[in-house]
Amino acid sequence: MPKRVDHEERRAQIAEALIQVAGRRGLHAVGMRDVAAEAGVSLRLVQYYFETKEKLLFYGLQHLTDRFTARVGARLRAAGTNPGPRATIEALLLASLPTDDEGRTFHLLYSSYSILSVTDEALAAQPFISNPDAAENALTGLLEQAQASGLTGPGIAARTEAISLLAMTATMGTSILVGQRSPESAIAVLRHHLDRIFSTAETSANGAG
């Protein structure tokens, strides 16, 4: 009896090949033939599942997002059963920094997808691009939770701090990729800013006394 083909598994295999080869060569330089060679399948099979490079890019973006979600989940689990807002925020932001090979691939490809979306309307309509505030809203909620629990000073602007942290992390991620700074120095800067946000609670308490 012939082996039953798991089509979703095959799609994921091809999408993973796209991520791997694009991580080495850049998303703009990858063709369907390159992906087929990376996956160890025929070009005809890649075309059967995705028809066009555009459709392959769409599916690859979703696969990349799923992998990143799993990476964040692993970091949150490593932080403990009840890490609290500070540790949760740090885990989320550190997951997006290219401090290892997987993080480098994520940062490079997310940046590439974002840049391509500027001139590609179909790509711009994808959930990752059309809902850019998801991470901002998550961090804002965590900071508001911390503020309500007295873990920060009452005067912090939660959304402004969330925007600042995300922008800083994205920029430092690029600086790591191009060799401007080391992962260790970027992490130190990130933690310095988190210390500033969360140490305001102690400052406020001392001022009240």
C-alpha positions in Angstrom: 0.0 0.0 0.0 1.5 3.4 -1.0 2.4 5.7 1.9 -0.3 8.4 2.6 1.1 11.9 2.0 0.5 14.4 4.8 0.0 17.5 2.8 0.3 19.9 5.7 3.6 18.3 6.7 4.9 18.6 3.1 3.8 22.3 3.0 5.6 22.9 6.3 8.7 21.1 5.0 8.8 23.4 1.9 8.1 26.5 4.0 11.0 25.5 6.4 13.2 25.2 3.3 12.2 28.7 2.3 13.2 30.1 5.7 16.5 28.3 5.8 17.7 29.3 2.3 16.3 32.9 2.7 18.1 33.2 6.0 21.4 32.5 4.2 20.8 34.4 0.9 18.1 37.0 1.7 14.4 36.7 0.9 14.6 38.8 -2.3 17.2 36.4 -3.8 15.3 33.1 -3.3 13.4 31.4 -6.1 11.2 28.4 -6.1 13.9 26.2 -7.6 16.2 27.2 -4.7 13.5 26.2 -2.2 12.9 22.9 -4.0 16.7 22.0 -3.8 16.8 23.0 -0.1 13.8 20.8 0.7 15.1 17.9 -1.4 12.0 17.8 -3.6 11.2 18.6 -7.2 10.4 22.1 -8.5 7.1 20.6 -9.8 6.2 19.5 -6.3 6.8 23.0 -4.9 4.7 24.4 -7.7 1.9 21.9 -7.0 1.6 23.1 -3.5 2.1 26.8 -3.9 1.7 27.6 -7.7 3.5 30.9 -7.4 6.4 32.4 -5.4 3.9 34.9 -3.9 1.8 32.1 -2.4 4.9 30.4 -1.1 6.0 33.7 0.5 2.6 34.0 2.2 2.7 30.5 3.6 6.4 31.0 4.6 5.4 34.1 6.6 2.8 32.2 8.5 5.2 29.4 9.2 7.8 31.9 10.4 5.2 33.5 12.7 4.3 30.1 14.1 8.0 29.3 14.8 8.5 32.6 16.5 5.4 32.1 18.7 6.9 28.8 19.7 10.2 30.5 20.5 8.5 33.1 22.7 6.5 30.3 24.5 9.7 28.4 25.2 11.3 31.5 26.8 8.2 32.2 28.9 8.2 28.6 30.2 11.9 29.0 31.0 11.0 32.1 33.1 9.0 30.0 35.5 5.3 29.3 36.2 4.5 32.8 37.4 7.2 35.1 36.1 5.4 38.4 36.6 5.3 41.4 34.2 9.0 42.3 34.2 10.3 38.8 33.4 7.5 38.3 30.8 8.4 41.5 29.0 12.1 40.7 29.1 11.4 37.2 27.7 9.3 38.6 24.9 11.8 41.2 23.9 14.8 38.9 24.2 13.1 36.4 21.9 13.1 38.9 19.1 16.8 39.8 19.4 19.2 37.9 17.0 21.3 36.4 19.8 21.5 33.0 18.2 21.1 31.5 14.7 17.4 31.1 15.0 16.9 34.7 16.2 19.1 35.9 13.4 16.9 34.2 10.9 13.7 35.6 12.5 15.0 39.1 12.6 16.4 39.1 9.0 13.2 37.6 7.5 10.7 39.6 9.4 12.6 42.8 8.3 12.7 41.5 4.7 8.9 40.8 4.7 8.2 44.2 6.2 10.3 46.0 3.5 8.7 44.0 0.7 5.3 44.8 2.0 5.9 48.5 1.2 5.7 47.8 -2.5 3.6 44.6 -2.5 0.0 45.3 -1.7 -0.9 41.5 -1.3 1.9 41.0 1.2 0.9 44.2 3.1 -2.6 42.6 3.6 -1.2 39.7 5.5 -2.0 39.5 9.2 1.6 40.0 10.4 1.8 43.3 8.5 -1.9 44.4 8.8 -1.8 44.0 12.6 1.5 45.7 13.6 0.1 46.7 17.0 -0.2 43.2 18.4 3.2 43.3 20.2 2.7 46.9 21.2 -0.7 46.1 22.8 0.7 43.0 24.6 3.6 45.0 26.2 1.2 47.9 27.0 -1.1 45.5 28.9 1.8 44.0 30.8 3.1 47.4 31.8 -0.4 48.5 32.9 -0.6 45.4 34.9 2.7 46.1 36.6 1.6 49.7 37.2 -1.6 48.6 38.9 0.4 46.2 41.1 2.7 48.9 42.2 5.7 47.4 40.4 6.4 50.7 38.5 5.9 54.3 39.4 2.3 55.6 38.9 3.5 58.2 36.4 4.8 56.0 33.6 3.1 56.1 30.2 2.6 52.4 29.5 2.0 52.6 25.8 4.8 55.1 25.2 7.2 52.8 27.1 6.0 49.8 25.1 6.6 51.6 21.8 10.0 52.7 23.0 11.0 49.2 24.1 9.9 47.7 20.8 11.6 50.3 18.7 14.8 50.0 20.6 14.8 46.2 20.4 14.2 46.2 16.7 17.0 48.8 16.1 19.4 46.9 18.3 18.5 43.7 16.5 19.6 45.2 13.2 22.8 46.6 14.8 23.6 43.0 16.0 23.1 41.7 12.5 25.5 44.1 10.9 28.1 43.7 13.6 27.8 47.1 15.2 27.3 45.7 18.7 27.4 42.3 20.4 24.3 40.5 21.6 25.6 40.9 25.2 25.8 44.7 24.9 22.3 44.8 23.4 20.9 42.7 26.2 22.6 45.0 28.8 21.0 48.1 27.2 17.5 46.4 27.2 17.8 45.5 30.8 19.0 49.0 31.7 15.8 50.4 30.4 13.7 47.8 32.1 15.5 48.6 35.4 14.6 52.2 34.8 10.9 51.5 34.3 10.6 49.1 37.2 12.8 50.9 39.7 10.5 53.9 39.6 8.3 52.1 42.0 11.0 52.1 44.7 11.8 55.7 43.9 8.2 56.7 44.3 7.9 54.8 47.6 11.1 56.5 49.0 9.7 59.9 47.9 6.5 59.3 49.6 8.2 58.5 52.8 
